[in-house]
């Protein structure tokens, strides 16, 4: 008869083999010497998905969203590798729960929570990187305006600002330099940067450069005014976040309170929690609690979101 430990060993072995195979194919595959290596200009992964599949498919939209999250978070791994990592972690967590004697429903729930936490981790990495970009971008734009006023063209100005800036502004601006050196026009490059970052500030820069390319004018003055506007806008957004910080901290406190009570009851009255996780009514209540928690967090997050 198959024991829970056998299930755990099989899941751990299968997850490890799949993960090692994916990493080997991704990073350690030697190129074929008989094939002449041609330099390829690869499209952005989300653009490639949008062109290859129907945009009205739900699976395609999920793939595009996940690809955009990985691109904006600066993660070099592709979507398949990241999904494999999350799936292996969820499988190992569910198998571990079964080894410790938890019911199958609870084990599946734990695996789903681990998978959700993995996806949330990628999203948090993207949010942290984008927030840092928004904080550093006004200063980089001021330096860009000074470089243009000093007589540098946009390629050299982007290179100067990119080399003197911190991450993630450095990598994004140097990517713009590489695109300009490949022959793309500055307005196309900044539009691609705006789509890649998805920031109102970068869209304003892209529109400013596009208008200058078509109508002409003093680009340095326009960039200086744009930098001032973006800096004042950033100050207003910071004030708005400070005013709504009480709501965010209260949500975090409520979530942590629920987890604290659950851990406390596990340690003080394990038989009470055992009845909760072993009965059908307890399973329904736990599922309702997790769904309600998720819906409440999503609702509060949308309510406190700023579109300045």
N, C-alpha and C positions, 0 to 999 in steps of 0.2 A: 504494500500500500504506500502511496506517495505521501511523504511527510512534509510539513511546512519547511523544514530545513532543506529538503531536496528542491523545493520550489525556489527558495532563496538562493541556493547555489547555482541553479540553472539561470535564474534571472541575472545574478551578478556576473556569471560567466558570459552570457549572451550580450549583456550591456558592455562589458569590457572589450569583447571581441569586436563588436560593432563600432565602439568608440575608437579603438586602435586602428581599425581598418579605415575609418573616415579620416583620422588624423594623418595616417600614412599616405593615403591618396591625395590629401590636401597639401601636405607640406614636404613629403619625402619621396615623391615619385620622380625618378630620373628621366630627363628628356631623351627621346629616341634620337640617337646620333645619325641614323640614316635619313631622317626627315630634316629638310632645310628649315631652320627656324625663321619664321617671318614675323616682323614686328606687327602686332595687332593693336588696333585702337578699339578698346572695348567700351561699350555703352554702359551707362550707369545701370545697376541691376534693376532698379524699380522701373526705369524707362524700358528696359528690355522685356520685363514682364508685361508691361502695359501694351507693348507692340505684339507680343507673341500670343496672348490669350485674350479672351473676351473680357471687356471691362465690367460686364454686368454679372459675372460669376462671383458668388460669395467667396469661394476658395481663392480666386484670383485677387480679390480685394484684400483678403487676409494676408496673402503672400506679399502683396505690394506694401501693405502697412508694416509687416514685419521687416521687409527689406529696408524700408525708409527708416525704421527704428535703428537697425544695425548700421546704416550709413551715417545717420546723424549722431550716433553714439561713438563713432570712430572705431568700431570693431572691424577688424580685417577679415574675420571668418565669414563664410557665406551662410546663407539661410539654412542649408541642409545640415551643416556641421553644428550650428547652434541648436537647431531642433533636435538633432541627435543627442547633444549634451543634455538638454532638458528632459528628453524622453528617457535617457539612461538614468538620470537622477531620480525621476519619478518612479521608474520601474524598481530601482534598488530600494527606494523608501517604502513602496507598497509591499515588496517581498520581505523587507525587514519587519514591517508591521505584522505580516502573517506569521513570521517565525516567532514573534513574541506572543502569539496566541490571540491577536485581535480578530474580530469577525471580518469576513470578506468585504462587507459593505464599508466598514471603517477603514480597511486597508486601501480600498479603491478611493475613498474620500481623501486619505492621506496622500496617495499618489497624485490625485488631481490638485490638491493644495500645493504640493511640491512643484508640479508643472506650472501652476499659476504663479508661484513665487519666482520661478526661473524667468518667466516672461516679464513679470513685474520688475525683476532685477535689470533686464535689458532696457526696459522703459525708463527706470530710474537713472541708469547710466546715461541714456540719451538726454534726459531732463537736466542732469547735472552739467553735462558738456554744453548743452545749449544755453543754460543760464550763465555759465562762465563766458561763453562767446558773447552774449548780450551785454555783459558787464565790461568786457574788454573792447567791444567794437567801437564805442564813441571815441575813445582815445586813439585807436588805430585809424579811424576816419579823420581825426584832426591831423595826425602825422601824414596821412595820405594827401590831405589838402596842402600841407606845407611842402611836401615833395613835388606836387604838381605846380605850386607857385614858384618853386625854385627852378623850374624849367624841365623837369623830368617828364618823359611820356608815361602813359599808364602802366606799361609793362615794367619799366624800371621803378615806378612808384610802388606798385604792388610788391615787387621784389624787396625793396628797401623796408617797407612796412612789415612784410612777412618775416624777414630775417630778424627784425628788432622786436617782434611781438612774442607773446607767450602762446602756448597751446590753449584752445584749439584754433585761435585766429591764425597762427603761423601756418599750420598745415593747410587750412582752407585757402589762404591767400597765395601760398606757393603753388597750390593746385591751379589757381587762376593764372599764375605766371606760366605754368607748363601749357595750359590750354592756349594762351595768347601766342606762345612760341610755336605752337603747332599750326597757327594760321587763323584761329578764330578771332572774330572781332571783339573788342572790349564789351560792347553791349550784350552780345551773346554769352560771353563768359560770366558777366555779372548776373544775367538772368538765370544761368545755370546755378550760380552760387546761391541766389535767392531761393530757387526751388530746392536746392540741397539743404539749406539751413531752415527755410520756411520761417523767416523773420520779417516783420514789417520794416524794420530798419534797413535790412539788406535790399528789400524791394524798393525802398525809397532811393537807395544808392543806384540800383539798376535803372530806375526810371530817370534819374538825373543824368547818368552817363548816356542813356539812349537818346534823351532830348539833346544833349550836347553833341552827339554824333550826327544828328539830323539837322539841327538848327544852329549849332555853333554857340559861341558865348564864352564867358570867363568861367571855366570849370572850377578853378581854385576858389573863387568867391562863392559859387554855388555849393561846393563841398563844405566850406566853412560854415555857411548858414545851415546846411543840413546837419552838420555835426552839432551845432548849438541846439537845433530843434530836437535831435535825438537825445542829447544829454538832458534837456529839460523834461522830455517825455519819460526818460528813465527815472528821473527824480520823482515825478508824479506817480509812476508805477510803484516805486519803492514806498512812497507814503501810503498808497492804497493797500499794499501788502501788509504794512505795519498796522493799518486800521482793521484789517480782516484777520490778523494773526490770532486773535482770541478764538475765532471760530475754528481755525485749523487746529490749534492746540487742544481745544475741547474735543474735537473729533479724535485726535490721537489719544487723549486721556480716556475716552470712552472705549476705544479699541483695546488699549492696554489693560483697562480695568477688567474687561471680559476675559482676556487671556490670564490675568493674574488670578481671578476667581476660579477659573478652570484648573490651573495648576495647584491652587490652594486646596480645592476640593479633592483632587487626585491624591494629595499628600495627607490630608486630614481624614477624609471619609472616602476611602477607595471603594468600599462596597456600594455607596450611593452612586458614584460615577460608573461603577461596573454595571449596575442596573440600567443606567441611562444608555450605555453603549451596547448593551446586550439585548435590549427589548426593541420591538418594532416601533413602538411609540417614541422611544428615545432616539432611534435613527431618524424618524421624521422630524422630531424637534431639532436635532442637530443640523439636519439639512436645511430646515427653515431658518435656523439661526445664521448659518453661513450665507445663505442667499440674501437674507435681510441685511446682514452686515455689508455684503458687497454692494447691494443696491443703495444702501444709505451712504456709503463712502463715495460711490459714483455720483450720487445726487449732490452731496455737499461739495465735491470737487468741481462739478459743473457750475454750481451756484457761486463759488468763490473765484472762478476763473475770470481773469481780466483780459479784455480785448483792446487795451490802450495801444 
